Amino acid sequence: MINQGLAIMAVGMLVVFAFLAAMVVVMRLMSVTVLKFFPEAIKPASAVQNSELELAIAIAAAHMGGK
């Protein structure tokens, strides 16, 4: 009875490990594929921060100009 429980546990752990390993491989392949076909979709963090800063400046200027 204990042997059966250990066997079921081992099979379950192997199934979960195999699924997680396959998921990592598929996600990496998908990442490579997306970056190959859409390289401009990824912006550096500094570019995002600069655009947000420019937007905040534009909003502040519009707000101050209306008074």
Backbone as a ProteinNet text record, in pm:
[ID]
protein_1_A
[PRIMARY]
MINQGLAIMAVGMLVVFAFLAAMVVVMRLMSVTVLKFFPEAIKPASAVQNSELELAIAIAAAHMGGK
[TERTIARY]
82.7	0	88	192.6	283.1	357.8	392.8	462.9	377.3	248.8	158.5	148.7	141.7	135.7	261.4	377.1	502.9	512	462.4	463.8	372.7	255.5	163.1	223.6	289.2	352.2	464.7	546.1	656.8	604.8	501.9	444	385.7	316.9	259	366	473	580.9	649.3	667.5	728.4	639.5	509.6	416.9	421.1	420.5	426.3	558.6	668.9	799.7	805.5	755.8	757.3	671.7	556.1	470.2	538.9	599.5	666.4	786.1	862.5	976.1	928.3	821.8	767	714.6	653.8	601.3	714.7	825.8	940.4	995.1	1007.9	1060.3	966.8	838.5	741.9	741.8	750.4	751	876.9	990.2	1113.8	1105.2	1052.2	1036.1	939.6	832.4	736	798.8	880.3	947.8	1042.3	1118.9	1210.7	1132.9	1023.3	942	881.3	826.8	765.3	869.9	985.8	1090.8	1146.3	1140.8	1188.7	1094.5	963.6	867	824.5	835.9	794.7	904.4	1019.7	1128.8	1102.8	1021.8	998.1	896.3	829.4	727.3	789.3	914.5	980.8	1058	1025.2	1095.8	1182.4	1296.6	1376	1301.3	1333.3	1264.5	1286.2	1402.6	1429.1	1340.4	1312.3	1225.6	1083.1	1037.5	903.7	897.9	998.8	999.8	1007.4	1086.6	1097.3	963.7	892.4	764.3	662.5	666.8	576.9	612.2	741.5	785.1	741	757.8	714.5	564.1	488.2	343.2	306.6	373.8	346.1	379.6	488.9	527.3	424	377.4	277.6	146.7	105.8	-16.8	-1.4	114.4	137.9	139.8	201.8	208	67.9	-12.4	-148	-232.2	-211.8	-286.9	-248.5	-120.1	-71.6	-105.1	-109.8	-139.6	-286.3	-372	-514.3	-552.5	-464.6	-498.7	-472.2
-118.7	0	126.3	126.8	241.6	250.6	135	134.7	196.8	166.5	224.7	375.9	421	564.4	635.4	573.5	632.3	634.6	531.4	526.6	634.8	650.2	754.2	892.5	911	1039.2	1067.1	968.8	986	1018	946.4	972.3	1113.4	1153.1	1287.5	1395	1376.2	1474.8	1481.2	1366.8	1365	1433.1	1411.2	1476.1	1626.9	1675.1	1819.3	1876.4	1807.6	1854.9	1860.3	1757.5	1755.6	1868.5	1892.8	2001.2	2135.9	2159.9	2288	2305.7	2199.8	2208.1	2237.9	2172.4	2197.4	2340.1	2390.7	2527	2628.5	2605.2	2695.8	2696	2579.8	2570.4	2641.6	2618.5	2681.6	2833.5	2881	3025.8	3090.3	3024.6	3079.6	3083.4	2977.3	2975.5	3085.1	3103.6	3207.4	3345.4	3365.2	3492.9	3522.5	3423.9	3442.2	3473.3	3403.5	3425.5	3565.8	3608.6	3741	3849.5	3835.3	3935.8	3937.4	3824.3	3818.8	3894.6	3879.2	3940.7	4080.4	4114.1	4244.4	4306.7	4339.2	4391.1	4531.8	4611	4748.3	4756.8	4648.3	4650.5	4666.6	4630.3	4640.1	4771.1	4855.5	4981.8	4972.6	5037.4	5041.5	5116.3	5085.6	5147.6	5298.2	5344	5487.9	5560.1	5497.1	5559.7	5572.1	5471.5	5476.6	5586	5594	5696.2	5835.2	5852.3	5982.9	6024.6	5931.4	5966.6	6003.9	5935.3	5970.3	6106.8	6136.1	6266.3	6376.9	6353.6	6452.7	6475.3	6369.1	6381.2	6463.4	6437.6	6513.5	6661.1	6689.7	6829	6896.4	6825.9	6881.9	6910.1	6820.6	6841.1	6960.3	6969.2	7081.5	7213.4	7214.9	7335.9	7376.3	7279.9	7310.9	7363.4	7305.3	7347.8	7489.7	7518.7	7650.3	7756.5	7716.9	7810.5	7851.9	7770.6	7802.1	7904.6	7939.4	8034.4	8175.9
0	0	0	80.9	82.6	-49.9	-106.4	-234.8	-345.3	-342.4	-442.6	-424.5	-302.1	-274.7	-321.1	-295.1	-340.7	-492.7	-556.7	-703.2	-761.2	-704.9	-752.7	-730	-614.4	-586.6	-687.2	-716.1	-810.1	-949.7	-992.7	-1124.6	-1130	-1025.8	-1021.9	-1026.5	-952.2	-952	-1088	-1151.8	-1285	-1388.6	-1377.8	-1470.7	-1454.1	-1331.6	-1306.3	-1355.2	-1326.7	-1371.8	-1523.5	-1590.8	-1737.6	-1794.3	-1734.2	-1781.4	-1764.5	-1649.3	-1625.8	-1718.7	-1742.2	-1833.4	-1975.6	-2018.8	-2152.3	-2162.4	-2056	-2056.9	-2069.8	-2001.4	-2011.9	-2154.3	-2214.1	-2351	-2448.4	-2436.6	-2527.2	-2509.6	-2386	-2362.7	-2419.8	-2408.5	-2466.4	-2618.7	-2679.5	-2825.3	-2870.1	-2796	-2829.4	-2816.2	-2714.2	-2694.5	-2810.3	-2852.5	-2965.3	-3092.1	-3113.2	-3232.8	-3234.1	-3123.3	-3116.7	-3136.7	-3074.7	-3090.9	-3232.9	-3301	-3439.7	-3532.5	-3514.3	-3604.1	-3561	-3433	-3382.5	-3296.1	-3353.7	-3271.1	-3218.9	-3288.4	-3245.9	-3132.7	-3101.3	-2997	-2858.2	-2842.1	-2713	-2707.8	-2609.2	-2591.3	-2467	-2468.5	-2345.4	-2235.5	-2113	-2000.1	-1999.2	-2041.1	-2040.4	-2140.7	-2255.3	-2354.4	-2301	-2229.3	-2170.9	-2066.2	-1981.3	-1877.8	-1939.4	-2046.5	-2111.8	-2172.4	-2234.9	-2295.3	-2186.6	-2072.4	-1962.2	-1905.3	-1897.4	-1848.3	-1944.3	-2073.6	-2172.6	-2164.9	-2145	-2132.8	-2008.8	-1897.4	-1775.3	-1793.5	-1861.9	-1888.1	-1977.3	-2079.8	-2170.8	-2097.2	-2009.2	-1932.8	-1839.8	-1772.8	-1681.8	-1757.7	-1875.3	-1955.8	-2003	-2041.6	-2087.2	-1971.3	-1856.1	-1738.4	-1696.8	-1698.2	-1658	-1763.6	-1889.2	-1997.6	-1999	-1941.5	-1939.9	-1837.2	-1746	-1638.2	-1678.6
[MASK]
+++++++++++++++++++++++++++++++++++++++++++++++++++++++++++++++++++

